[in-house]
Amino acid sequence: MTFLVTRDRQACGESHLFDLSEIAVVVLLIATAVLLYALLITQARARKQRSEITNLEHRLVRTEAQTKEQSRMISRLESDKGSVASLARSLPTVVRELNSGDIEPRQVPQLIVNLAREIFQPAQVLFYTTRNTQGGGQELALSYGFGLGEIPEQLKVVPFHKGKIGWVATHRIDMLREDWINPQRTEGVRVEDNHPTLKADIVGPLVHHSRDNEQVLGVLCIGAPASMPRDEKLMFQLVTNLGSLALINAQLVTRLKGQANTDGLTGLLNKRYFMDELLPQMIVEVDQHARSLALFIFDLDHFKTYNDTNGHPAGDELLRGLAELLRRQLRPSDRCCRYGGEEFVVAMPNTTREEGLRIAERIRSAVEGEPFAHREKQPGGRVTISGGLAVLPHDGNSAADLTKHADVALYQSKRRGRNRITPYQGVDIGDAEDASGFDLVSLGD
């Protein structure tokens, strides 16, 4: 009995132990499955997160690119806006100055360069004007420059066909920086720089289009522009077209002024311009610096005899020859006019009485020794002049006073036998009746 009970208890214990072992295995399997599931979930989430991160990175890259493009567009719009604003602000003033009746060709380059600087804000600008060479060709002379400091010799005068500057003048087309590396734009030729310091980012000719031909007036070269408008080439062409119109207008004005202010026969200044404008202006300038001015008036001796003997066409030739002689004898600062008939006036700024007499005597001697046609028929067998000299401020402080007193001195030369120069010394009491009221034009021979 006791044995049976014990055996039953042992059997029950073994069964119990077996059940616990199975349960542990099942629990372990379940735990493993849970861990695997959790791991799979974690991996799936990690892959999803990585995918989302990758997508975010792509979106971030696209967003950054879009932001940069938008910034570039905003910057370009601001640049365009600034360029247009600068053009709108500067153009009226430039056009008004260029359209002025007093504009001269030498003033145009600086005005055009200033306009280009307003629009493009460049580091360099060079303005060249075309001039003829002694050999019959053409070259480009630098008229105004900015941003290069001391101008290299190679950039002061550029022959046509030489470098990028000469190339655009020859081909008459505008070139941007990228055009120089495009074989189609340069006809397959590699165009060299004119100088290492020159930045030829925008280069183009100033062309005047007429009915018969096209004339290259110059070249504009812009380097390292800080502002690049959207239509940079059109903006550049606006500047160059305005420059060509301004140069033609200034040349025309200068030519018309020259025709209005010069004597048609001799090419010297005429009396109206000399007496009403130039001489008073010269007097003011020398007076401001406390300097002197000598006025020399002379006429041809026995000119009526010359005309009556040889005819008026010969007399005109004599006057033209005398004018040419005067151009050779006078200094660059001296100004000469045909006062009327055979009378001439020379104004010599910054000239004392002694210097003025020396110059006047040199002219008199040159006329006397010049082999003018028909000179042998004149009294004494030569062409001569008689003149008078007055000096500011000793002999007068106005154009009228100087002219009057030089006229009186001329009369004295006539009275004393002609072919001589007399300085004004005032009117002596004994000479007052002879000199008063005498007019230069009435002298005749």
C-alpha positions as CSV (number, residue, x, y, z in Angstrom):
1,M,0.0,0.0,0.0
2,T,2.7,2.3,1.0
3,F,4.6,1.4,-2.2
4,L,1.7,2.3,-4.5
5,V,1.2,5.6,-3.0
6,T,4.9,6.4,-3.4
7,R,4.9,5.3,-7.0
8,D,1.9,7.5,-7.7
9,R,3.5,10.5,-6.2
10,Q,6.7,10.0,-8.2
11,A,4.7,9.7,-11.4
12,C,2.8,12.8,-10.7
13,G,6.1,14.7,-10.0
14,E,7.6,13.6,-13.3
15,S,4.5,14.6,-15.1
16,H,4.5,18.0,-13.5
17,L,8.1,18.5,-14.4
18,F,7.4,17.6,-18.0
19,D,4.6,20.1,-18.2
20,L,6.8,22.9,-16.9
21,S,9.5,22.1,-19.5
22,E,7.0,22.4,-22.3
23,I,5.6,25.6,-21.0
24,A,9.1,27.1,-20.8
25,V,9.7,26.1,-24.4
26,V,6.5,27.6,-25.5
27,V,7.1,30.8,-23.6
28,L,10.6,31.0,-25.1
29,L,9.2,30.5,-28.6
30,I,6.6,33.2,-28.0
31,A,9.2,35.5,-26.6
32,T,11.4,34.9,-29.6
33,A,8.5,35.5,-31.9
34,V,7.6,38.7,-30.1
35,L,11.2,39.8,-30.4
36,L,11.4,38.9,-34.1
37,Y,8.2,40.8,-34.7
38,A,9.4,43.7,-32.7
39,L,12.7,43.6,-34.7
40,L,10.8,43.4,-38.0
41,I,8.6,46.3,-36.9
42,T,11.7,48.3,-35.9
43,Q,13.4,47.5,-39.2
44,A,10.3,48.5,-41.1
45,R,10.0,51.7,-39.2
46,A,13.7,52.4,-39.7
47,R,13.4,51.8,-43.4
48,K,10.4,54.1,-43.5
49,Q,12.2,56.7,-41.5
50,R,15.3,56.4,-43.8
51,S,13.0,56.7,-46.8
52,E,11.3,59.7,-45.2
53,I,14.7,61.2,-44.4
54,T,15.9,60.6,-48.0
55,N,12.7,62.2,-49.3
56,L,13.2,65.1,-46.9
57,E,16.8,65.5,-48.1
58,H,15.6,65.5,-51.7
59,R,12.9,68.0,-50.9
60,L,15.5,70.0,-49.0
61,V,17.8,70.0,-51.9
62,R,15.0,71.0,-54.3
63,T,13.9,73.6,-51.9
64,E,17.4,75.0,-51.6
65,A,17.8,75.0,-55.4
66,Q,14.5,76.7,-55.7
67,T,15.5,79.2,-53.0
68,K,18.7,79.9,-54.8
69,E,16.9,80.3,-58.1
70,Q,14.4,82.6,-56.5
71,S,17.2,84.6,-54.9
72,R,19.0,84.8,-58.2
73,M,15.8,85.9,-59.9
74,I,15.1,88.5,-57.1
75,S,18.7,89.7,-57.4
76,R,18.4,89.9,-61.2
77,L,15.1,91.8,-60.9
78,E,16.7,94.1,-58.4
79,S,19.6,94.6,-60.7
80,D,17.2,95.2,-63.6
81,K,15.2,97.6,-61.5
82,G,18.4,99.4,-60.4
83,S,19.7,99.6,-63.9
84,V,16.4,100.9,-65.2
85,A,16.2,103.3,-62.3
86,S,19.7,104.5,-63.0
87,L,18.9,104.9,-66.7
88,A,15.7,106.8,-66.0
89,R,17.6,109.0,-63.5
90,S,20.6,109.8,-65.7
91,L,19.2,109.8,-69.2
92,P,17.3,113.1,-69.1
93,T,20.4,115.0,-67.8
94,V,22.7,113.3,-70.4
95,V,20.4,114.0,-73.3
96,R,19.9,117.6,-72.2
97,E,23.7,118.1,-72.1
98,L,24.3,116.2,-75.3
99,N,21.6,118.3,-77.0
100,S,23.1,121.5,-75.9
101,G,24.1,124.0,-78.6
102,D,27.4,124.4,-76.9
103,I,28.4,120.7,-76.8
104,E,31.8,119.9,-78.3
105,P,33.0,116.5,-79.6
106,R,35.6,116.3,-76.8
107,Q,32.9,116.5,-74.2
108,V,30.8,113.6,-75.4
109,P,33.1,110.7,-74.3
110,Q,32.9,111.6,-70.6
111,L,29.1,112.0,-70.7
112,I,28.6,108.6,-72.3
113,V,31.1,106.9,-69.9
114,N,29.1,108.4,-67.0
115,L,25.9,107.0,-68.3
116,A,27.5,103.6,-68.8
117,R,28.7,103.7,-65.2
118,E,25.3,104.5,-63.9
119,I,23.7,101.5,-65.7
120,F,26.4,98.8,-65.5
121,Q,28.4,100.0,-62.4
122,P,31.6,98.6,-64.0
123,A,35.1,98.5,-62.7
124,Q,36.5,99.8,-66.1
125,V,35.2,101.9,-69.0
126,L,37.1,103.0,-72.0
127,F,35.8,105.3,-74.8
128,Y,37.7,105.4,-78.1
129,T,37.1,107.8,-81.0
130,T,38.1,107.1,-84.6
131,R,40.7,109.2,-86.3
132,N,42.5,109.0,-89.7
133,T,46.1,108.0,-90.0
134,Q,48.7,109.6,-92.2
135,G,48.7,106.5,-94.4
136,G,45.0,106.9,-95.2
137,G,43.9,104.2,-92.7
138,Q,42.0,104.5,-89.4
139,E,42.8,104.0,-85.7
140,L,41.1,104.3,-82.4
141,A,42.4,106.9,-80.0
142,L,41.4,106.8,-76.3
143,S,39.3,109.8,-75.5
144,Y,38.2,109.0,-71.9
145,G,39.0,106.2,-69.5
146,F,38.0,105.0,-66.1
147,G,39.2,102.4,-63.7
148,L,42.6,101.5,-65.2
149,G,44.8,104.0,-63.4
150,E,47.8,104.7,-65.5
151,I,46.8,103.8,-69.1
152,P,49.2,101.4,-70.8
153,E,50.7,102.5,-74.1
154,Q,49.0,99.7,-75.9
155,L,45.6,101.0,-74.9
156,K,46.1,104.7,-75.8
157,V,45.9,104.1,-79.6
158,V,44.5,100.9,-81.1
159,P,44.7,100.1,-84.8
160,F,41.7,98.7,-86.5
161,H,41.9,94.8,-86.5
162,K,44.1,94.9,-83.3
163,G,42.7,92.9,-80.4
164,K,39.1,92.8,-79.2
165,I,38.7,96.6,-79.4
166,G,39.9,96.8,-83.0
167,W,38.0,93.6,-83.9
168,V,34.5,95.1,-83.0
169,A,35.4,98.3,-84.9
170,T,36.2,96.3,-88.0
171,H,33.2,93.9,-87.8
172,R,30.8,96.5,-86.4
173,I,29.1,94.1,-83.9
174,D,28.6,94.1,-80.1
175,M,30.4,91.4,-78.1
176,L,29.7,90.0,-74.6
177,R,32.2,88.1,-72.5
178,E,30.8,84.7,-73.6
179,D,30.8,85.7,-77.3
180,W,34.6,85.7,-77.4
181,I,34.8,81.9,-76.8
182,N,32.0,81.2,-79.4
183,P,33.7,80.3,-82.7
184,Q,30.5,81.2,-84.6
185,R,30.6,84.7,-83.2
186,T,34.3,85.2,-84.1
187,E,34.3,83.4,-87.4
188,G,36.5,80.7,-86.0
189,V,39.2,83.1,-85.0
190,R,40.6,83.4,-81.5
191,V,40.7,87.2,-80.7
192,E,43.5,88.3,-78.4
193,D,43.1,90.7,-75.5
194,N,44.5,94.2,-76.2
195,H,46.2,94.2,-72.8
196,P,46.2,91.9,-69.7
197,T,44.7,94.6,-67.5
198,L,41.7,95.2,-69.8
199,K,38.5,93.4,-69.1
200,A,36.5,93.4,-72.3
201,D,33.2,92.1,-70.9
202,I,31.0,94.2,-73.1
203,V,32.5,95.8,-76.2
204,G,30.8,97.5,-79.2
205,P,31.2,100.1,-81.9
206,L,29.6,103.5,-82.2
207,V,28.3,103.5,-85.7
208,H,26.6,106.3,-87.6
209,H,24.3,105.0,-90.3
210,S,23.8,107.3,-93.2
211,R,22.1,106.8,-96.5
212,D,25.3,106.0,-98.4
213,N,27.4,104.2,-95.8
214,E,28.2,103.3,-92.2
215,Q,30.8,105.2,-90.3
216,V,32.5,103.8,-87.2
217,L,32.9,106.8,-84.9
218,G,34.4,104.9,-82.0
219,V,34.3,102.0,-79.6
220,L,33.0,101.6,-76.0
221,C,34.5,99.0,-73.8
222,I,33.0,98.0,-70.4
223,G,34.9,95.8,-68.0
224,A,33.8,93.8,-64.9
225,P,30.2,95.2,-64.6
226,A,28.6,94.8,-61.2
227,S,25.1,95.3,-62.5
228,M,24.0,93.1,-65.5
229,P,20.5,94.0,-66.7
230,R,18.4,91.2,-68.3
231,D,18.7,92.8,-71.7
232,E,22.3,93.9,-71.2
233,K,23.1,94.0,-74.9
234,L,20.1,96.2,-75.7
235,M,21.0,98.5,-72.8
236,F,24.5,98.7,-74.1
237,Q,23.3,99.4,-77.6
238,L,21.1,102.2,-76.2
239,V,24.3,103.8,-74.8
240,T,26.4,103.4,-77.9
241,N,23.6,104.6,-80.2
242,L,23.2,107.7,-78.0
243,G,26.9,108.2,-78.1
244,S,27.1,108.0,-81.9
245,L,24.2,110.5,-82.2
246,A,25.9,112.8,-79.8
247,L,29.2,112.7,-81.6
248,I,27.6,113.5,-85.0
249,N,25.5,116.3,-83.4
250,A,28.6,117.8,-81.7
251,Q,30.6,117.6,-84.9
252,L,27.8,119.3,-86.8
253,V,27.5,122.0,-84.2
254,T,31.2,122.6,-84.2
255,R,31.3,122.8,-88.0
256,L,28.4,125.2,-88.1
257,K,30.0,127.4,-85.4
258,G,33.2,127.4,-87.4
259,Q,31.4,128.5,-90.5
260,A,29.5,131.2,-88.6
261,N,32.7,132.5,-86.8
262,T,35.2,132.4,-89.6
263,D,35.8,134.6,-92.7
264,G,34.9,132.8,-95.9
265,L,37.8,134.1,-97.9
266,T,40.8,133.6,-95.5
267,G,39.5,131.0,-93.0
268,L,40.5,133.3,-90.2
269,L,38.0,134.4,-87.5
270,N,35.6,137.0,-88.5
271,K,35.2,140.4,-87.0
272,R,31.8,139.8,-85.3
273,Y,32.9,136.7,-83.4
274,F,36.4,138.1,-82.6
275,M,35.3,141.5,-81.3
276,D,31.9,140.6,-79.7
277,E,32.8,137.3,-78.1
278,L,36.4,136.1,-78.2
279,L,38.4,139.2,-77.4
280,P,36.2,140.2,-74.4
281,Q,36.5,136.6,-73.1
282,M,40.3,136.7,-73.5
283,I,40.5,140.0,-71.6
284,V,38.5,138.6,-68.7
285,E,40.7,135.6,-68.5
286,V,44.0,137.4,-68.4
287,D,42.6,140.1,-66.1
288,Q,41.7,137.4,-63.6
289,H,45.3,136.3,-63.4
290,A,46.7,139.8,-63.5
291,R,48.4,139.2,-66.8
292,S,48.8,141.3,-69.9
293,L,47.4,141.0,-73.4
294,A,48.8,142.6,-76.6
295,L,46.5,143.6,-79.5
296,F,48.1,144.0,-82.9
297,I,46.2,145.7,-85.7
298,F,47.7,146.0,-89.2
299,D,46.7,146.3,-92.9
300,L,48.3,145.8,-96.3
301,D,50.0,148.8,-97.7
302,H,48.8,150.1,-101.1
303,F,46.2,147.3,-101.3
304,K,44.0,149.4,-103.6
305,T,46.9,149.7,-106.0
306,Y,47.4,146.0,-105.9
307,N,43.7,145.4,-106.8
308,D,43.6,148.0,-109.5
309,T,46.8,146.7,-111.1
310,N,46.2,143.0,-110.9
311,G,42.5,142.6,-110.5
312,H,40.3,141.6,-107.5
313,P,40.8,137.8,-107.9
314,A,44.5,138.4,-107.5
315,G,43.8,140.6,-104.5
316,D,41.7,137.7,-103.0
317,E,44.7,135.3,-103.5
318,L,47.0,137.8,-101.8
319,L,44.6,137.9,-98.7
320,R,44.5,134.1,-98.6
321,G,48.3,133.9,-98.9
322,L,48.6,136.5,-96.1
323,A,46.3,134.4,-93.9
324,E,48.4,131.3,-94.4
325,L,51.5,133.2,-93.5
326,L,49.9,134.4,-90.3
327,R,49.0,130.8,-89.3
328,R,52.7,129.9,-89.6
329,Q,53.9,132.9,-87.6
330,L,51.5,133.0,-84.7
331,R,51.7,130.9,-81.5
332,P,49.0,128.4,-80.6
333,S,47.5,130.7,-78.0
334,D,47.3,133.7,-80.4
335,R,44.0,134.5,-82.2
336,C,43.7,136.3,-85.5
337,C,40.8,137.7,-87.3
338,R,40.1,139.5,-90.6
339,Y,38.9,142.8,-89.4
340,G,37.6,143.9,-92.8
341,G,38.9,144.4,-96.3
342,E,42.7,144.2,-96.0
343,E,42.8,144.8,-92.2
344,F,43.7,142.1,-89.6
345,V,43.8,141.9,-85.8
346,V,45.9,139.6,-83.7
347,A,45.2,139.1,-80.0
348,M,48.2,137.7,-78.0
349,P,47.4,136.7,-74.4
350,N,50.0,136.7,-71.6
351,T,52.2,138.9,-73.8
352,T,54.0,142.1,-72.7
353,R,54.6,145.1,-74.8
354,E,58.2,144.0,-75.6
355,E,57.1,140.5,-76.6
356,G,54.2,141.8,-78.6
357,L,56.4,144.2,-80.6
358,R,58.8,141.3,-81.3
359,I,56.0,139.1,-82.7
360,A,54.5,142.0,-84.7
361,E,57.9,142.8,-86.1
362,R,58.5,139.2,-87.0
363,I,55.2,139.2,-88.9
364,R,56.0,142.4,-90.7
365,S,59.4,141.1,-91.8
366,A,57.9,137.8,-92.9
367,V,55.3,139.6,-95.1
368,E,58.0,141.8,-96.6
369,G,60.1,138.8,-97.5
370,E,57.3,136.6,-98.8
371,P,57.3,136.1,-102.6
372,F,53.7,137.0,-103.2
373,A,52.5,137.1,-106.8
374,H,52.8,140.5,-108.5
375,R,54.9,141.9,-105.7
376,E,57.2,143.6,-108.2
377,K,54.3,145.9,-109.3
378,Q,53.9,147.3,-105.8
379,P,55.7,150.4,-104.6
380,G,59.1,149.4,-103.5
381,G,58.7,146.1,-105.4
382,R,57.3,144.2,-102.4
383,V,54.1,143.6,-100.3
384,T,54.3,145.3,-96.9
385,I,52.1,146.0,-93.9
386,S,51.7,148.8,-91.3
387,G,50.6,148.1,-87.8
388,G,49.9,149.4,-84.3
389,L,50.1,147.7,-80.9
390,A,48.2,148.3,-77.7
391,V,48.7,146.4,-74.5
392,L,46.3,145.6,-71.6
393,P,46.2,147.0,-68.9
394,H,48.5,149.9,-69.8
395,D,46.6,151.0,-72.9
396,G,43.1,150.1,-71.9
397,N,41.0,147.6,-70.0
398,S,38.3,146.8,-72.6
399,A,38.2,145.5,-76.2
400,A,36.9,148.8,-77.3
401,D,39.8,150.8,-75.7
402,L,42.5,148.4,-76.9
403,T,41.1,148.4,-80.5
404,K,40.9,152.2,-80.5
405,H,44.4,152.7,-79.2
406,A,45.9,150.1,-81.5
407,D,44.1,151.8,-84.4
408,V,45.7,155.1,-83.4
409,A,49.1,153.5,-83.4
410,L,48.4,152.1,-86.8
411,Y,47.6,155.6,-88.1
412,Q,50.9,156.7,-86.7
413,S,52.7,154.0,-88.7
414,K,50.9,155.2,-91.9
415,R,51.9,158.8,-91.2
416,R,55.5,157.8,-90.7
417,G,56.0,156.1,-94.1
418,R,54.3,152.7,-93.8
419,N,56.0,149.2,-93.5
420,R,56.5,149.6,-89.8
421,I,55.0,148.8,-86.3
422,T,54.2,151.5,-83.8
423,P,53.3,150.9,-80.1
424,Y,50.5,153.1,-78.7
425,Q,52.0,155.9,-76.6
426,G,48.9,158.0,-76.0
427,V,48.1,161.1,-78.0
428,D,50.3,164.1,-77.8
429,I,48.7,167.6,-77.6
430,G,50.2,168.4,-81.0
431,D,48.7,165.3,-82.6
432,A,45.2,165.5,-81.0
433,E,43.6,167.2,-84.0
434,D,45.0,164.6,-86.4
435,A,44.2,161.5,-84.3
436,S,40.8,162.4,-83.0
437,G,37.9,160.6,-84.7
438,F,40.1,158.8,-87.2
439,D,38.8,155.3,-88.1
440,L,40.8,152.4,-89.2
441,V,38.5,151.4,-92.1
442,S,38.9,154.8,-93.7
443,L,42.7,154.4,-94.0
444,G,42.6,152.7,-97.4
445,D,46.1,152.5,-98.7
